[in-house]
Amino acid sequence: MKTNDKNQPSVGRPTKYSQETIERLCEALADGLPIKGACVKAGIGVTTLNEWRDRYPEVNEQIEEARECYREKAIQTINRAIKNDDWRAAQAALKMFFPEEYREGAAINVNATAQVSGFVITEPERLKLIEARRRLALQRAGAA
């Protein structure tokens, strides 16, 4: 009877676990593919990868390194775009790095006190201002 690397009896088909398979998986992750897509590229199933992650701790380390490599590439790309005055890249970077302040639907709290003597606004004018503010918010949301 054959035994595997953990001295347990081998059952089923032989493992596809090899450094080459892990390298294909990590290359795909470093190119930005999600886990499922990277598994397809490496020729394994997600369940198999999960089993390997449990059995071989170094696989988790290699996966994290590959994902960090992609993160670094993406950040470098965003930074190059920002340097070329791409406002969309700048907006994406703000949302990514400061999500609590720039995420969609973030509440903006403004506290202001105005002292104006003799300034009165009529109800129709107030409603016009509210409508203009609503249209501006929709316009900004559509531009994002």
VMD Tcl script that builds the backbone (N, CA, C; Angstrom):
set m [mol new atoms 432]
animate dup $m
set s [atomselect $m all]
$s set {name element resname resid chain x y z} {
  {N N MET 1 A 0.837 -1.180 0.000}
  {CA C MET 1 A 0.000 0.000 0.000}
  {C C MET 1 A 0.876 1.236 0.000}
  {N N LYS 2 A 0.528 2.198 -0.831}
  {CA C LYS 2 A 1.271 3.459 -0.898}
  {C C LYS 2 A 0.921 4.314 0.312}
  {N N THR 3 A 1.863 5.191 0.680}
  {CA C THR 3 A 1.582 6.177 1.718}
  {C C THR 3 A 1.914 7.549 1.165}
  {N N ASN 4 A 1.237 8.563 1.694}
  {CA C ASN 4 A 1.518 9.914 1.241}
  {C C ASN 4 A 2.590 10.538 2.117}
  {N N ASP 5 A 2.855 11.842 1.929}
  {CA C ASP 5 A 3.944 12.493 2.642}
  {C C ASP 5 A 3.688 12.619 4.142}
  {N N LYS 6 A 2.475 12.342 4.607}
  {CA C LYS 6 A 2.156 12.397 6.036}
  {C C LYS 6 A 2.080 10.981 6.613}
  {N N ASN 7 A 2.602 9.980 5.875}
  {CA C ASN 7 A 2.596 8.575 6.277}
  {C C ASN 7 A 1.192 8.050 6.534}
  {N N GLN 8 A 0.246 8.520 5.759}
  {CA C GLN 8 A -1.116 8.020 5.830}
  {C C GLN 8 A -1.380 7.264 4.538}
  {N N PRO 9 A -2.218 6.256 4.594}
  {CA C PRO 9 A -2.500 5.505 3.367}
  {C C PRO 9 A -3.085 6.416 2.294}
  {N N SER 10 A -2.623 6.263 1.062}
  {CA C SER 10 A -3.146 7.043 -0.061}
  {C C SER 10 A -4.439 6.412 -0.536}
  {N N VAL 11 A -5.437 7.241 -0.713}
  {CA C VAL 11 A -6.714 6.771 -1.207}
  {C C VAL 11 A -7.102 7.661 -2.374}
  {N N GLY 12 A -7.699 7.100 -3.390}
  {CA C GLY 12 A -8.137 7.914 -4.519}
  {C C GLY 12 A -7.010 8.163 -5.499}
  {N N ARG 13 A -7.222 9.172 -6.317}
  {CA C ARG 13 A -6.239 9.473 -7.352}
  {C C ARG 13 A -5.045 10.221 -6.756}
  {N N PRO 14 A -3.932 10.209 -7.486}
  {CA C PRO 14 A -2.730 10.887 -6.980}
  {C C PRO 14 A -2.940 12.401 -6.908}
  {N N THR 15 A -2.268 13.018 -5.980}
  {CA C THR 15 A -2.399 14.461 -5.781}
  {C C THR 15 A -1.747 15.235 -6.915}
  {N N LYS 16 A -2.307 16.391 -7.213}
  {CA C LYS 16 A -1.713 17.294 -8.190}
  {C C LYS 16 A -0.778 18.281 -7.503}
  {N N TYR 17 A -0.636 18.127 -6.192}
  {CA C TYR 17 A 0.192 19.071 -5.444}
  {C C TYR 17 A 1.631 19.006 -5.931}
  {N N SER 18 A 2.114 20.143 -6.398}
  {CA C SER 18 A 3.510 20.264 -6.810}
  {C C SER 18 A 3.865 21.740 -6.788}
  {N N GLN 19 A 5.136 22.023 -6.773}
  {CA C GLN 19 A 5.573 23.419 -6.786}
  {C C GLN 19 A 5.136 24.113 -8.067}
  {N N GLU 20 A 5.109 23.373 -9.184}
  {CA C GLU 20 A 4.682 23.962 -10.455}
  {C C GLU 20 A 3.214 24.395 -10.396}
  {N N THR 21 A 2.374 23.562 -9.786}
  {CA C THR 21 A 0.955 23.906 -9.668}
  {C C THR 21 A 0.784 25.138 -8.785}
  {N N ILE 22 A 1.505 25.188 -7.678}
  {CA C ILE 22 A 1.424 26.338 -6.774}
  {C C ILE 22 A 1.935 27.594 -7.480}
  {N N GLU 23 A 2.982 27.463 -8.287}
  {CA C GLU 23 A 3.500 28.615 -9.028}
  {C C GLU 23 A 2.475 29.141 -10.032}
  {N N ARG 24 A 1.783 28.228 -10.755}
  {CA C ARG 24 A 0.742 28.655 -11.697}
  {C C ARG 24 A -0.386 29.379 -10.961}
  {N N LEU 25 A -0.764 28.831 -9.819}
  {CA C LEU 25 A -1.803 29.448 -8.998}
  {C C LEU 25 A -1.382 30.852 -8.565}
  {N N CYS 26 A -0.179 30.970 -8.050}
  {CA C CYS 26 A 0.302 32.258 -7.544}
  {C C CYS 26 A 0.520 33.274 -8.665}
  {N N GLU 27 A 0.956 32.834 -9.828}
  {CA C GLU 27 A 1.096 33.749 -10.971}
  {C C GLU 27 A -0.258 34.333 -11.350}
  {N N ALA 28 A -1.282 33.475 -11.335}
  {CA C ALA 28 A -2.631 33.946 -11.669}
  {C C ALA 28 A -3.131 34.938 -10.614}
  {N N LEU 29 A -2.866 34.657 -9.350}
  {CA C LEU 29 A -3.269 35.581 -8.280}
  {C C LEU 29 A -2.506 36.901 -8.394}
  {N N ALA 30 A -1.229 36.832 -8.727}
  {CA C ALA 30 A -0.414 38.045 -8.877}
  {C C ALA 30 A -0.860 38.871 -10.083}
  {N N ASP 31 A -1.581 38.234 -11.023}
  {CA C ASP 31 A -2.132 38.960 -12.167}
  {C C ASP 31 A -3.529 39.499 -11.876}
  {N N GLY 32 A -4.036 39.235 -10.674}
  {CA C GLY 32 A -5.309 39.808 -10.260}
  {C C GLY 32 A -6.513 38.891 -10.342}
  {N N LEU 33 A -6.310 37.636 -10.704}
  {CA C LEU 33 A -7.454 36.729 -10.754}
  {C C LEU 33 A -7.929 36.404 -9.337}
  {N N PRO 34 A -9.234 36.219 -9.163}
  {CA C PRO 34 A -9.726 35.768 -7.861}
  {C C PRO 34 A -9.352 34.303 -7.650}
  {N N ILE 35 A -9.538 33.815 -6.441}
  {CA C ILE 35 A -9.137 32.441 -6.099}
  {C C ILE 35 A -9.703 31.419 -7.084}
  {N N LYS 36 A -11.002 31.498 -7.372}
  {CA C LYS 36 A -11.620 30.506 -8.260}
  {C C LYS 36 A -10.970 30.513 -9.641}
  {N N GLY 37 A -10.750 31.690 -10.207}
  {CA C GLY 37 A -10.120 31.787 -11.519}
  {C C GLY 37 A -8.679 31.298 -11.502}
  {N N ALA 38 A -7.966 31.601 -10.419}
  {CA C ALA 38 A -6.578 31.148 -10.296}
  {C C ALA 38 A -6.519 29.628 -10.187}
  {N N CYS 39 A -7.489 29.045 -9.501}
  {CA C CYS 39 A -7.539 27.577 -9.395}
  {C C CYS 39 A -7.756 26.954 -10.769}
  {N N VAL 40 A -8.656 27.537 -11.553}
  {CA C VAL 40 A -8.891 27.025 -12.912}
  {C C VAL 40 A -7.604 27.082 -13.712}
  {N N LYS 41 A -6.919 28.216 -13.619}
  {CA C LYS 41 A -5.664 28.386 -14.356}
  {C C LYS 41 A -4.612 27.368 -13.914}
  {N N ALA 42 A -4.618 27.016 -12.621}
  {CA C ALA 42 A -3.643 26.053 -12.095}
  {C C ALA 42 A -4.083 24.606 -12.322}
  {N N GLY 43 A -5.334 24.421 -12.745}
  {CA C GLY 43 A -5.820 23.066 -13.014}
  {C C GLY 43 A -6.278 22.317 -11.777}
  {N N ILE 44 A -6.732 23.051 -10.763}
  {CA C ILE 44 A -7.218 22.420 -9.537}
  {C C ILE 44 A -8.568 23.030 -9.160}
  {N N GLY 45 A -9.246 22.368 -8.235}
  {CA C GLY 45 A -10.508 22.889 -7.735}
  {C C GLY 45 A -10.283 23.716 -6.474}
  {N N VAL 46 A -11.249 24.538 -6.146}
  {CA C VAL 46 A -11.162 25.364 -4.942}
  {C C VAL 46 A -11.115 24.472 -3.696}
  {N N THR 47 A -11.882 23.381 -3.709}
  {CA C THR 47 A -11.867 22.456 -2.568}
  {C C THR 47 A -10.478 21.869 -2.382}
  {N N THR 48 A -9.844 21.508 -3.477}
  {CA C THR 48 A -8.480 20.973 -3.407}
  {C C THR 48 A -7.543 22.008 -2.805}
  {N N LEU 49 A -7.656 23.253 -3.261}
  {CA C LEU 49 A -6.804 24.311 -2.713}
  {C C LEU 49 A -7.031 24.462 -1.216}
  {N N ASN 50 A -8.284 24.435 -0.793}
  {CA C ASN 50 A -8.572 24.560 0.639}
  {C C ASN 50 A -7.947 23.416 1.440}
  {N N GLU 51 A -7.972 22.232 0.884}
  {CA C GLU 51 A -7.326 21.087 1.549}
  {C C GLU 51 A -5.816 21.305 1.631}
  {N N TRP 52 A -5.228 21.798 0.554}
  {CA C TRP 52 A -3.789 22.070 0.558}
  {C C TRP 52 A -3.446 23.157 1.566}
  {N N ARG 53 A -4.286 24.163 1.667}
  {CA C ARG 53 A -4.021 25.248 2.620}
  {C C ARG 53 A -4.007 24.709 4.045}
  {N N ASP 54 A -4.887 23.742 4.308}
  {CA C ASP 54 A -4.905 23.122 5.640}
  {C C ASP 54 A -3.678 22.236 5.860}
  {N N ARG 55 A -3.301 21.507 4.826}
  {CA C ARG 55 A -2.228 20.528 4.956}
  {C C ARG 55 A -0.829 21.144 4.849}
  {N N TYR 56 A -0.682 22.165 3.990}
  {CA C TYR 56 A 0.625 22.768 3.731}
  {C C TYR 56 A 0.574 24.259 4.063}
  {N N PRO 57 A 1.001 24.650 5.259}
  {CA C PRO 57 A 0.919 26.064 5.671}
  {C C PRO 57 A 1.668 27.019 4.743}
  {N N GLU 58 A 2.687 26.546 4.078}
  {CA C GLU 58 A 3.447 27.419 3.181}
  {C C GLU 58 A 2.609 27.884 1.988}
  {N N VAL 59 A 1.565 27.143 1.650}
  {CA C VAL 59 A 0.692 27.545 0.550}
  {C C VAL 59 A 0.001 28.864 0.889}
  {N N ASN 60 A -0.475 28.991 2.122}
  {CA C ASN 60 A -1.114 30.250 2.546}
  {C C ASN 60 A -0.147 31.417 2.413}
  {N N GLU 61 A 1.081 31.215 2.816}
  {CA C GLU 61 A 2.092 32.277 2.720}
  {C C GLU 61 A 2.324 32.669 1.264}
  {N N GLN 62 A 2.429 31.689 0.387}
  {CA C GLN 62 A 2.654 31.975 -1.030}
  {C C GLN 62 A 1.455 32.698 -1.649}
  {N N ILE 63 A 0.259 32.311 -1.250}
  {CA C ILE 63 A -0.952 32.975 -1.760}
  {C C ILE 63 A -0.970 34.425 -1.306}
  {N N GLU 64 A -0.685 34.670 -0.053}
  {CA C GLU 64 A -0.682 36.045 0.464}
  {C C GLU 64 A 0.382 36.894 -0.231}
  {N N GLU 65 A 1.549 36.333 -0.486}
  {CA C GLU 65 A 2.597 37.061 -1.204}
  {C C GLU 65 A 2.130 37.417 -2.624}
  {N N ALA 66 A 1.482 36.480 -3.294}
  {CA C ALA 66 A 1.005 36.725 -4.658}
  {C C ALA 66 A -0.071 37.811 -4.672}
  {N N ARG 67 A -0.978 37.766 -3.722}
  {CA C ARG 67 A -2.032 38.780 -3.657}
  {C C ARG 67 A -1.449 40.147 -3.319}
  {N N GLU 68 A -0.445 40.176 -2.454}
  {CA C GLU 68 A 0.210 41.440 -2.114}
  {C C GLU 68 A 0.945 41.998 -3.325}
  {N N CYS 69 A 1.519 41.118 -4.133}
  {CA C CYS 69 A 2.188 41.543 -5.368}
  {C C CYS 69 A 1.187 42.243 -6.284}
  {N N TYR 70 A -0.018 41.673 -6.420}
  {CA C TYR 70 A -1.036 42.306 -7.255}
  {C C TYR 70 A -1.456 43.651 -6.668}
  {N N ARG 71 A -1.603 43.695 -5.350}
  {CA C ARG 71 A -1.988 44.956 -4.709}
  {C C ARG 71 A -0.962 46.037 -5.011}
  {N N GLU 72 A 0.318 45.702 -4.913}
  {CA C GLU 72 A 1.375 46.673 -5.203}
  {C C GLU 72 A 1.320 47.147 -6.650}
  {N N LYS 73 A 1.087 46.219 -7.592}
  {CA C LYS 73 A 0.979 46.597 -9.005}
  {C C LYS 73 A -0.197 47.554 -9.210}
  {N N ALA 74 A -1.318 47.242 -8.585}
  {CA C ALA 74 A -2.513 48.075 -8.744}
  {C C ALA 74 A -2.283 49.473 -8.173}
  {N N ILE 75 A -1.660 49.552 -7.018}
  {CA C ILE 75 A -1.391 50.854 -6.405}
  {C C ILE 75 A -0.424 51.659 -7.265}
  {N N GLN 76 A 0.580 51.005 -7.811}
  {CA C GLN 76 A 1.516 51.708 -8.692}
  {C C GLN 76 A 0.792 52.239 -9.931}
  {N N THR 77 A -0.121 51.453 -10.474}
  {CA C THR 77 A -0.883 51.882 -11.644}
  {C C THR 77 A -1.763 53.088 -11.310}
  {N N ILE 78 A -2.426 53.029 -10.159}
  {CA C ILE 78 A -3.267 54.153 -9.731}
  {C C ILE 78 A -2.410 55.396 -9.537}
  {N N ASN 79 A -1.265 55.244 -8.903}
  {CA C ASN 79 A -0.388 56.400 -8.668}
  {C C ASN 79 A 0.106 57.013 -9.981}
  {N N ARG 80 A 0.422 56.173 -10.970}
  {CA C ARG 80 A 0.827 56.713 -12.276}
  {C C ARG 80 A -0.315 57.493 -12.904}
  {N N ALA 81 A -1.528 56.964 -12.799}
  {CA C ALA 81 A -2.685 57.656 -13.369}
  {C C ALA 81 A -2.926 58.985 -12.661}
  {N N ILE 82 A -2.773 58.996 -11.351}
  {CA C ILE 82 A -2.953 60.240 -10.598}
  {C C ILE 82 A -1.920 61.271 -11.035}
  {N N LYS 83 A -0.693 60.832 -11.233}
  {CA C LYS 83 A 0.359 61.762 -11.680}
  {C C LYS 83 A 0.046 62.339 -13.052}
  {N N ASN 84 A -0.752 61.608 -13.836}
  {CA C ASN 84 A -1.174 62.093 -15.156}
  {C C ASN 84 A -2.518 62.814 -15.087}
  {N N ASP 85 A -2.870 63.267 -13.893}
  {CA C ASP 85 A -4.090 64.063 -13.665}
  {C C ASP 85 A -5.379 63.331 -14.018}
  {N N ASP 86 A -5.444 62.044 -13.773}
  {CA C ASP 86 A -6.680 61.291 -13.983}
  {C C ASP 86 A -7.516 61.395 -12.705}
  {N N TRP 87 A -8.563 62.221 -12.735}
  {CA C TRP 87 A -9.359 62.452 -11.535}
  {C C TRP 87 A -10.079 61.190 -11.082}
  {N N ARG 88 A -10.404 60.293 -12.016}
  {CA C ARG 88 A -11.079 59.051 -11.631}
  {C C ARG 88 A -10.162 58.181 -10.784}
  {N N ALA 89 A -8.906 58.143 -11.138}
  {CA C ALA 89 A -7.941 57.374 -10.347}
  {C C ALA 89 A -7.788 57.991 -8.967}
  {N N ALA 90 A -7.763 59.311 -8.919}
  {CA C ALA 90 A -7.648 59.990 -7.623}
  {C C ALA 90 A -8.878 59.699 -6.770}
  {N N GLN 91 A -10.044 59.734 -7.378}
  {CA C GLN 91 A -11.279 59.448 -6.655}
  {C C GLN 91 A -11.268 58.004 -6.123}
  {N N ALA 92 A -10.867 57.062 -6.968}
  {CA C ALA 92 A -10.804 55.661 -6.547}
  {C C ALA 92 A -9.809 55.478 -5.403}
  {N N ALA 93 A -8.685 56.166 -5.487}
  {CA C ALA 93 A -7.676 56.054 -4.432}
  {C C ALA 93 A -8.213 56.601 -3.115}
  {N N LEU 94 A -8.909 57.718 -3.168}
  {CA C LEU 94 A -9.479 58.275 -1.941}
  {C C LEU 94 A -10.477 57.311 -1.322}
  {N N LYS 95 A -11.329 56.719 -2.143}
  {CA C LYS 95 A -12.316 55.769 -1.631}
  {C C LYS 95 A -11.647 54.524 -1.057}
  {N N MET 96 A -10.546 54.106 -1.681}
  {CA C MET 96 A -9.861 52.905 -1.239}
  {C C MET 96 A -9.093 53.138 0.057}
  {N N PHE 97 A -8.380 54.248 0.139}
  {CA C PHE 97 A -7.511 54.478 1.280}
  {C C PHE 97 A -8.190 55.179 2.449}
  {N N PHE 98 A -9.289 55.871 2.176}
  {CA C PHE 98 A -10.025 56.574 3.224}
  {C C PHE 98 A -11.517 56.242 3.104}
  {N N PRO 99 A -11.881 54.963 3.213}
  {CA C PRO 99 A -13.261 54.556 2.941}
  {C C PRO 99 A -14.287 55.210 3.858}
  {N N GLU 100 A -13.907 55.472 5.104}
  {CA C GLU 100 A -14.877 56.060 6.031}
  {C C GLU 100 A -15.254 57.486 5.638}
  {N N GLU 101 A -14.424 58.139 4.861}
  {CA C GLU 101 A -14.694 59.515 4.471}
  {C C GLU 101 A -15.199 59.647 3.033}
  {N N TYR 102 A -14.862 58.681 2.150}
  {CA C TYR 102 A -15.171 58.850 0.729}
  {C C TYR 102 A -16.016 57.734 0.132}
  {N N ARG 103 A -16.513 56.822 0.930}
  {CA C ARG 103 A -17.324 55.742 0.365}
  {C C ARG 103 A -18.649 56.302 -0.138}
  {N N GLU 104 A -19.312 55.542 -1.009}
  {CA C GLU 104 A -20.603 55.961 -1.543}
  {C C GLU 104 A -21.594 56.083 -0.399}
  {N N GLY 105 A -22.331 57.157 -0.394}
  {CA C GLY 105 A -23.359 57.351 0.614}
  {C C GLY 105 A -22.838 57.786 1.972}
  {N N ALA 106 A -21.564 58.147 2.044}
  {CA C ALA 106 A -21.018 58.580 3.330}
  {C C ALA 106 A -21.710 59.869 3.754}
  {N N ALA 107 A -22.060 59.905 4.993}
  {CA C ALA 107 A -22.724 61.101 5.512}
  {C C ALA 107 A -21.685 62.177 5.757}
  {N N ILE 108 A -22.014 63.362 5.343}
  {CA C ILE 108 A -21.134 64.496 5.588}
  {C C ILE 108 A -21.846 65.387 6.593}
  {N N ASN 109 A -21.225 65.538 7.733}
  {CA C ASN 109 A -21.819 66.372 8.772}
  {C C ASN 109 A -21.199 67.754 8.719}
  {N N VAL 110 A -22.057 68.724 8.610}
  {CA C VAL 110 A -21.594 70.101 8.553}
  {C C VAL 110 A -22.272 70.856 9.685}
  {N N ASN 111 A -21.464 71.499 10.469}
  {CA C ASN 111 A -21.991 72.345 11.527}
  {C C ASN 111 A -21.575 73.771 11.216}
  {N N ALA 112 A -22.561 74.633 11.073}
  {CA C ALA 112 A -22.253 76.019 10.754}
  {C C ALA 112 A -23.254 76.926 11.448}
  {N N THR 113 A -22.787 78.065 11.773}
  {CA C THR 113 A -23.652 79.083 12.357}
  {C C THR 113 A -23.517 80.329 11.516}
  {N N ALA 114 A -24.646 80.850 11.123}
  {CA C ALA 114 A -24.622 82.070 10.330}
  {C C ALA 114 A -25.427 83.129 11.046}
  {N N GLN 115 A -24.849 84.281 11.086}
  {CA C GLN 115 A -25.570 85.398 11.680}
  {C C GLN 115 A -25.747 86.452 10.608}
  {N N VAL 116 A -26.971 86.562 10.174}
  {CA C VAL 116 A -27.286 87.533 9.144}
  {C C VAL 116 A -28.502 88.294 9.637}
  {N N SER 117 A -28.357 89.560 9.720}
  {CA C SER 117 A -29.510 90.341 10.181}
  {C C SER 117 A -30.384 90.716 8.999}
  {N N GLY 118 A -31.670 90.532 9.161}
  {CA C GLY 118 A -32.615 90.943 8.143}
  {C C GLY 118 A -32.725 90.016 6.954}
  {N N PHE 119 A -32.153 88.796 6.994}
  {CA C PHE 119 A -32.216 87.878 5.859}
  {C C PHE 119 A -33.375 86.934 6.068}
  {N N VAL 120 A -34.276 86.911 5.122}
  {CA C VAL 120 A -35.447 86.044 5.201}
  {C C VAL 120 A -35.588 85.347 3.862}
  {N N ILE 121 A -35.882 84.041 3.919}
  {CA C ILE 121 A -36.104 83.281 2.687}
  {C C ILE 121 A -37.543 82.772 2.721}
  {N N THR 122 A -38.190 82.879 1.607}
  {CA C THR 122 A -39.574 82.426 1.539}
  {C C THR 122 A -39.612 80.915 1.371}
  {N N GLU 123 A -40.761 80.316 1.648}
  {CA C GLU 123 A -40.912 78.862 1.528}
  {C C GLU 123 A -40.675 78.384 0.092}
  {N N PRO 124 A -41.194 79.037 -0.930}
  {CA C PRO 124 A -40.907 78.581 -2.308}
  {C C PRO 124 A -39.410 78.649 -2.633}
  {N N GLU 125 A -38.722 79.674 -2.157}
  {CA C GLU 125 A -37.279 79.770 -2.396}
  {C C GLU 125 A -36.537 78.658 -1.662}
  {N N ARG 126 A -36.983 78.362 -0.442}
  {CA C ARG 126 A -36.363 77.275 0.329}
  {C C ARG 126 A -36.538 75.947 -0.402}
  {N N LEU 127 A -37.728 75.689 -0.942}
  {CA C LEU 127 A -37.984 74.448 -1.674}
  {C C LEU 127 A -37.146 74.369 -2.949}
  {N N LYS 128 A -36.955 75.504 -3.622}
  {CA C LYS 128 A -36.093 75.530 -4.811}
  {C C LYS 128 A -34.665 75.157 -4.455}
  {N N LEU 129 A -34.180 75.677 -3.354}
  {CA C LEU 129 A -32.815 75.352 -2.915}
  {C C LEU 129 A -32.684 73.868 -2.561}
  {N N ILE 130 A -33.680 73.322 -1.904}
  {CA C ILE 130 A -33.655 71.889 -1.564}
  {C C ILE 130 A -33.624 71.056 -2.843}
  {N N GLU 131 A -34.452 71.418 -3.840}
  {CA C GLU 131 A -34.480 70.688 -5.110}
  {C C GLU 131 A -33.143 70.810 -5.841}
  {N N ALA 132 A -32.558 72.000 -5.826}
  {CA C ALA 132 A -31.251 72.192 -6.479}
  {C C ALA 132 A -30.197 71.330 -5.800}
  {N N ARG 133 A -30.237 71.236 -4.484}
  {CA C ARG 133 A -29.280 70.396 -3.755}
  {C C ARG 133 A -29.470 68.922 -4.110}
  {N N ARG 134 A -30.727 68.487 -4.227}
  {CA C ARG 134 A -31.015 67.102 -4.584}
  {C C ARG 134 A -30.493 66.782 -5.988}
  {N N ARG 135 A -30.738 67.683 -6.954}
  {CA C ARG 135 A -30.245 67.476 -8.326}
  {C C ARG 135 A -28.728 67.420 -8.364}
  {N N LEU 136 A -28.080 68.280 -7.591}
  {CA C LEU 136 A -26.620 68.284 -7.536}
  {C C LEU 136 A -26.093 66.973 -6.979}
  {N N ALA 137 A -26.743 66.457 -5.939}
  {CA C ALA 137 A -26.325 65.172 -5.359}
  {C C ALA 137 A -26.494 64.053 -6.376}
  {N N LEU 138 A -27.599 64.047 -7.118}
  {CA C LEU 138 A -27.805 63.025 -8.154}
  {C C LEU 138 A -26.776 63.147 -9.257}
  {N N GLN 139 A -26.475 64.373 -9.641}
  {CA C GLN 139 A -25.484 64.610 -10.690}
  {C C GLN 139 A -24.117 64.107 -10.250}
  {N N ARG 140 A -23.755 64.377 -9.015}
  {CA C ARG 140 A -22.467 63.893 -8.484}
  {C C ARG 140 A -22.440 62.373 -8.420}
  {N N ALA 141 A -23.539 61.775 -8.021}
  {CA C ALA 141 A -23.610 60.309 -7.943}
  {C C ALA 141 A -23.485 59.701 -9.322}
  {N N GLY 142 A -24.073 60.338 -10.333}
  {CA C GLY 142 A -23.977 59.825 -11.706}
  {C C GLY 142 A -22.586 59.963 -12.275}
  {N N ALA 143 A -21.811 60.943 -11.808}
  {CA C ALA 143 A -20.457 61.148 -12.311}
  {C C ALA 143 A -19.477 60.166 -11.691}
  {N N ALA 144 A -19.840 59.556 -10.575}
  {CA C ALA 144 A -18.920 58.656 -9.868}
  {C C ALA 144 A -18.809 57.329 -10.510}
}
mol reanalyze $m
mol bondsrecalc $m
mol representation Tube
mol addrep $m
